[in-house]
Amino acid sequence: MKYVSLLFFFVFSQTVFSQTGFTKDSLSVSRVISFQQKADFKDYQVQFKDVVSDSRCPKDVMCVRAGEAKVALSIYKEGVFIKDKEIIIDASGFVIEANNLAFDANDFKVYGMTLKPYPKTSKAIPKETYSIEVIFQPKTL
């Protein structure tokens, strides 16, 4: 039993500690993008393409799990499409690179952070009212 517990602890700690967290710093540039709009940074543009799903626990409900939203972003360089990227916005607000990294350029990274508005049970959210905070974080030397 002792070995099973030790093995469980080792696997769990590797899973938890292998996730790279993210925090905004003073060098990061923040932009809020409305649904179907673009934000510019250097030669790049990020477009808020779609809300794929929004299963975040509504504010006025007690849930066992906080839920998440999946958002599609499109990346362009000098107006030329590069790729689409689906990111996950956790309702808890915890941001990790595996879920929130939208693009990794040579000298900066693009993260999706906060999706608004937050759901309520009383009404559905029309897609055109959504906005997302996008962070452009320079890479450190």
N, C-alpha and C positions, 0 to 999 in steps of 0.2 A: 504494500500500500504506500509505503514511504517513497518508493521509486516512481510509482504512478503519479503521486502528488508532485514530485520533483520534475517529472517530465511535463506535466500539465503547466506548472509554473514557468518552465523554460520556454515552451511553445507560446504561451500567452504573453510573456514579456517580450519575445521577439516580434510578435505581431504588433503590440502596442508601441514599442519603442522604435520600430522601423518606420513609422509614419512620421514624415517631416511636417511639422507645424509651420504656420506662416503668420507673421504679424506685420502690420504696416509700420514703416519707419519714416524718418524725416526726408529721406531721398525719394520715397515713393510718390507717384502722381496718381491721384484719384479722379475718376470721371464717372458720372451717373448717366447711363444710356437708357433712353425710353425705348419701348418696343419698336422694332424695325428700324431704329436709328443707328448712327455710327459715331464713334469717338476716334479722334486722330491723336497719334503720338509718333513723333519723328516721321518716318516714311510709311508707317503702318496705320491701318484702320481696323477697328473691331466693331462688328455689327451685332446687335442683339437680334438674332434671327427668330427664335421661337422659345416658348415655354412648352417643353415636351410633356412634363407632368408636374403636378404640385400636390404632394401628399403631406405637406406640413400640417401638424396638428393645429386646428383653429384656436385662436386666442381664448374663446369662451367655452372650451371643452377641456376636460381632464383626460389626457391620453397616457397610455403605457409607453409609447414610443413617440419621440418628437417629430419624426418624419423628415422628408427631404423634398427638394424641388430639382428637377433636371431641366437645364437650360441649354439651348443650342446657340453657339456664337460662331460667326464667320470672321476669318482673318484675311486681310488684304494688305498687299504691299504696293504702294504707289498706284492704288486703284485696281490692281490685278489680284484676282482671287487666289489665295494660297490653300486654305483648307477650312472645313467646318469642324468644330470641336464641341462635344457635349460635356458639360461640367455638372457637378452635383453641389447644390447649396444645402448644407445641413441646417435644420431648423434650430439646432442648439447654438449656432453661430461659430462653431469650431471649424477652422479652415486648415485643411491639409493639402499638401502639394498633389497627392494622387487624385483628389477629387476636384480641386479648384483651379489647377493650372490649365489655362486655355492655350497658351503659346509660349515657346521658349526661343527667343531670338538670340543673336550673338551677344548683345550687351544688355538685355533686359528680359524680364519675364512678365507675362500677363496673367492675372488672376481674376476670377469672378468671385465677388464677396457676398454682397447683401442683395436679396431680391425683395422688392416691395411692390404692392402692399402685402401685408401678412394676412392670411385668410381668416375669415369669421364664418361661423356656420350659417348665419342668416342669409348670406348671398354669395353667389359665384363671382369670381373675379374675371371681368372681360380682359382678354389678352392685351388689348391696346392700352390698358391702364398700368401694366407692369413696367418696372424699371429695375435695372441692375447696376450695382457699383462695380466698376472694373478698376483694378490697380495695376499700374505699370511700375514694376520694381526693377531699378538698375541692378545689375550683377556687381558684386563687390570684387575688388582685386585681391 
